Amino acid sequence: MQIEPLDPQFLASLKNSQLDAQNKTPIALIAKGGEPLRDTFRCAVSGEEILLASYSPQQQQSPYKEFGPIFVSKACKQNQKFDLSTLLNDDTETAYLGSKFVVKAYNDDEHIVIADIVTKATAMTKITEYSELKGVAYVQLRFAAFGCYAAKVTRT
């Protein structure tokens, strides 16, 4: 399974037009350290220049479409598809995912089918289980404490 990259048009808009998904100027910050950078799949280090922007991973209009905050590096790096197991097995100081996070399965209409809170140890089993359910198009990961968007997981 793999993590889908951020929408390239979103990153281009942040970088060139300096507008986020809600056509607002992102907030430039100096990292305190630990902010999850969605464009690099790591946590920021103290003193790093970062942006806080609004983002929606859902493409369709749906009652479940939500906009929320994400952090990206000031450079707005375009990430590539990323291996899920690499993310789940990262225990370094700047690991992107925390010890607990939310797993949500969505259908083709981008409605939530099922959701749960998992640990890194149980995540792959739950994500695989959800991905194999009839009607599930993709799985989304969200940070447990603040509910911010972490990643979109698709089958390879």
Residue pairs with C-beta under 8 A, 6 or more apart in sequence:
1 83
1 84
1 85
1 127
1 128
1 131
1 153
1 154
1 155
1 156
2 81
2 82
2 83
2 84
2 153
2 154
2 156
3 41
3 81
3 82
3 83
3 84
3 87
3 151
3 152
3 153
4 81
4 138
4 151
4 152
4 153
4 154
5 78
5 79
5 80
5 81
5 82
6 38
6 39
6 55
6 72
6 78
6 79
8 78
10 20
10 21
10 55
11 39
11 72
11 76
11 77
11 78
12 76
13 19
13 20
14 20
14 26
14 51
14 53
14 72
14 76
15 75
15 76
18 25
18 26
19 25
19 26
20 26
20 53
20 54
20 55
21 53
21 54
21 55
21 56
21 67
22 54
22 67
24 53
24 54
26 51
26 52
26 53
26 54
26 72
27 51
27 52
27 53
28 49
28 50
28 51
28 74
29 35
29 49
29 50
29 51
29 52
29 71
30 47
30 48
30 49
30 50
31 44
31 45
31 46
31 47
31 48
31 49
31 50
32 46
33 43
33 44
33 45
33 46
33 47
34 43
34 44
35 43
35 44
35 50
35 71
36 42
36 43
36 44
36 71
36 96
36 97
36 143
36 148
36 150
37 43
37 44
37 50
37 71
37 72
37 73
37 96
38 55
38 70
38 71
38 72
38 79
38 149
38 150
38 151
39 72
39 73
39 76
39 77
39 78
39 79
40 72
40 73
40 77
40 79
41 79
41 82
41 87
41 96
41 151
42 94
42 95
42 96
43 93
43 94
43 95
43 96
44 50
44 71
44 73
44 94
45 94
48 73
48 74
49 73
49 74
50 71
50 72
50 73
50 74
51 71
51 72
51 73
51 74
51 76
52 69
52 70
52 71
53 69
53 70
53 71
53 72
54 67
54 68
54 69
54 70
55 67
55 68
55 69
55 70
55 149
56 65
56 66
56 67
56 68
57 140
57 149
57 152
58 64
58 65
58 66
58 106
58 110
59 110
60 109
60 110
62 109
62 110
62 111
63 111
64 106
64 110
64 111
64 112
65 110
68 147
68 148
68 149
69 146
69 148
70 148
70 149
84 124
84 127
84 153
85 124
87 96
87 97
87 151
88 97
88 120
88 123
88 124
90 96
90 97
96 150
97 120
97 141
97 143
97 150
98 143
98 144
98 145
99 119
99 120
100 117
100 118
100 119
100 144
101 117
101 118
101 123
101 141
101 142
101 143
101 144
101 150
102 115
102 116
102 117
102 118
102 141
102 142
102 143
102 144
102 147
103 115
103 116
103 117
103 118
103 123
103 126
103 127
103 130
103 139
103 140
103 141
104 112
104 114
104 115
104 139
104 140
104 141
104 142
105 112
105 113
105 114
105 115
105 130
105 131
105 133
105 136
105 138
105 139
105 140
106 112
106 113
106 136
106 137
106 138
106 139
106 140
107 113
107 135
107 136
107 137
108 135
108 137
110 137
113 130
113 133
113 135
113 136
114 130
114 133
116 126
117 144
118 126
118 127
127 139
127 153
130 136
130 139
131 138
131 139
131 153
131 155
138 152
138 153
138 154
139 152
139 153
139 154
140 149
140 150
140 151
140 152
140 153
141 150
141 151
141 152
141 153
142 148
142 149
142 150
143 150
